[in-house]
């Protein structure tokens, strides 16, 4: 799940779009981002967005800055990865009915 900190005066949507592009190489339209979760924390705000992509053609194999491996998973595959997903990420997906 791509993620990162806001730069300058970016909105949550702009940050999500930039991080998705930086970390995966994918370029969705900002209009396709749907906020599915928001948590106001003491030092920052945490957002999760759903995005619709029509192609994975430009997907990178590694991210720009952290050099992390990039992979695309179907929800059915994620369901089988319970012990490999951060608890907070799992909880968000589960609360939205995406995982059981």
ABEGO torsion letter per residue (X at the ends): XBBEBBBEABBAAAAAAAAAAAAAGBBBBAAABBBABBBBBAABBBBBBBBBBABAAABBABBAAAGBBBBBBBAAAAAAAAAABBAAAAAAAAAAGABX
